[in-house]
Amino acid sequence: MWTVLRDLENSALDEKEKRLFRFVSKVNRNSVDISADDMKPLYDVGWTDADIYCAITVCALFNFYNRWIDASGVPALSDEAHRQGGKRSVATGYVRK
């Protein structure tokens, strides 16, 4: 995961995933400049409108959550709590039933 975050272009992701991450990066940093031209590279590798909508939504929600947590004073999780959460997600999936 850290390779993707630190050096997307040299990561092991395939080009389809890299294009989506590039797009999400623009959504995260410069959403007011998103245009139809930004969608073409995504469509060219098979992403659909629904996929793009989900990527935008996830990016927007994480921005909301991070700002809400920062502004409301919720303490950060420890590294150990993050590790345990990762193990739980691997064992039971991300969606809880």
Helices and strands as residue ranges (DSSP letters): H 2-6, G 8-10, H 15-30, G 31-33, H 36-44, H 49-72, H 79-92
